[in-house]
Amino acid sequence: MTSLYYCSHCKEYTLQNSCSACNNKTIERKPARFSPQDHYGLYRRELKKQQLKEEK
Protein backbone atom coordinates (compact mmCIF):
# COMPACT_ATOMS: atom_id res chain seq x y z
CA MET A 1 0.00 0.00 0.00
CA THR A 2 1.30 3.44 -0.91
CA SER A 3 1.45 6.20 1.70
CA LEU A 4 0.45 9.80 1.17
CA TYR A 5 3.22 12.33 1.78
CA TYR A 6 2.96 16.07 2.47
CA CYS A 7 5.45 18.83 1.74
CA SER A 8 5.29 21.39 4.56
CA HIS A 9 7.28 23.89 2.50
CA CYS A 10 4.96 24.25 -0.51
CA LYS A 11 1.89 22.55 1.07
CA GLU A 12 1.53 19.94 -1.68
CA TYR A 13 0.62 16.25 -1.39
CA THR A 14 2.56 13.56 -3.24
CA LEU A 15 3.18 9.81 -3.29
CA GLN A 16 6.97 10.23 -3.26
CA ASN A 17 9.50 10.82 -0.46
CA SER A 18 10.55 14.13 -1.99
CA CYS A 19 8.37 16.93 -3.32
CA SER A 20 8.27 17.15 -7.11
CA ALA A 21 7.66 20.92 -6.98
CA CYS A 22 10.44 22.05 -4.62
CA ASN A 23 12.55 18.88 -4.05
CA ASN A 24 12.24 19.17 -0.25
CA LYS A 25 11.76 16.13 1.97
CA THR A 26 8.12 15.20 2.62
CA ILE A 27 6.45 13.84 5.75
CA GLU A 28 3.98 10.96 5.86
CA ARG A 29 0.38 11.99 6.50
CA LYS A 30 -2.11 9.59 8.06
CA PRO A 31 -5.86 10.15 8.46
CA ALA A 32 -7.48 10.27 11.88
CA ARG A 33 -8.23 6.86 13.35
CA PHE A 34 -11.84 5.70 12.93
CA SER A 35 -13.86 5.19 16.08
CA PRO A 36 -17.46 3.92 16.32
CA GLN A 37 -17.85 6.22 19.34
CA ASP A 38 -17.33 9.35 17.26
CA HIS A 39 -16.50 11.84 20.03
CA TYR A 40 -16.48 14.90 17.76
CA GLY A 41 -19.26 13.91 15.35
CA LEU A 42 -21.83 16.15 17.03
CA TYR A 43 -19.57 19.18 16.63
CA ARG A 44 -18.83 18.35 12.99
CA ARG A 45 -22.52 17.99 12.16
CA GLU A 46 -23.41 21.29 13.89
CA LEU A 47 -20.64 23.09 12.02
CA LYS A 48 -21.85 21.62 8.73
CA LYS A 49 -25.42 22.79 9.46
CA GLN A 50 -24.16 26.32 10.15
CA GLN A 51 -22.12 26.36 6.95
CA LEU A 52 -25.10 25.19 4.89
CA LYS A 53 -27.29 27.94 6.40
CA GLU A 54 -24.67 30.58 5.56
CA GLU A 55 -24.53 29.44 1.92
CA LYS A 56 -28.30 29.90 1.43
Buried (B, 14 or more C-beta within 10 A) or exposed (E): EEEEBBBEEEEBEBEEEEBEEEEEEBEEEEEEEEEEEEEEEEEEEEEEEEEEEEEE
